[in-house]
C-alpha cells in the first residue's frame, strides 16, 4: 500500500493519530459547549473572548518550558499526564455545570487548566512522531499527522454546534443566577 495511508501499517502511528483526532475533537467540541453555556448565562460577548484568552494565555506563557519538558522527559508520559489533566478539567467542568453555578469565573479557571495541559501536550505530541515511523517514512507521516489535526480542529466545532443544536440540555445547563443585567 503506497502513499500516506500506507503509513498506517505502523501500529503505533495508527493509535497516535486516532488519539490525537479524538482528543482534538473533544477539546474543540467542549470549547463550543462552554462558549454557549457562558453566553447563555451572562449574555456578555466579552465573556466569550475571555474563554479563549483563558486557554490561550497559559499556552503563550508556558510554551518554552513545555518544549523543555518534552525534550527532557518521556514524551509518552507527558502526553498521558496532559490527557489526564484535560480529563480532570472536563470532569470539573461537568461538576460546575451540574451544580447550578452562581458565578462564571470558575469556567475561566477550568479553561485555564485546559490551556496549561494543551501547552505541555503540543510539543510532546509533535516530538513523538519521529519515534513512531522509520526515517524513510517520516516525510509522509508529518503531513498525515498535520492533516489529522486540522480535520479535528475544523470538524470539532461543527460537531459541537450540531450536538448543541440537537440537544442543548445535554451540553449545558445555564443558571439564571449567573446572568448579569444587560447594559443599555
LINLIN-V343396 format. One record per backbone hydrogen bond with DSSP energy under -1.0 kcal/mol. NH is the residue of the N-H (numbers start at 0). CO is the residue of the C=O. If there is no record, write none. Layout:
nh: (NH/NH)
co: (CO/CO)
This chain:
nh: (6/7/8/9/13/14/15/16/17/18/19/20/21/22/23/24/25/26/27/28/29/30/31/32/33/34/35/36/37/38/39/40/41/42/46/48/49/50/51/52/53/54/55/56/59/60/61/62/65/66/67/68/69/70/71/72/77/78/79/80/81/82/83/84/85/86/87/88/89/90/91/92/93/94/95/96/97/98/106/108/109/110/111/112/113/114/115/116/117/118/119/120/121/124/125/126/130/131/136/140/141/143/144/145/146/147/148/149/150/151/152/153/154/155/158/159/160/161/162/163/164/165/166/169/171/177)
co: (3/4/5/6/9/10/11/12/13/14/15/16/17/18/19/20/21/22/23/24/25/26/27/28/29/30/31/32/33/34/35/36/37/38/43/44/45/46/47/48/49/50/51/52/55/56/57/58/61/62/63/64/65/66/67/68/73/74/75/76/77/78/79/80/81/82/83/84/85/86/87/88/89/90/91/92/93/94/103/104/105/106/107/108/109/110/111/112/113/114/115/116/117/120/121/122/127/128/133/136/137/139/140/141/142/143/144/145/146/147/148/149/150/151/154/155/156/157/158/159/160/161/162/166/167/174)
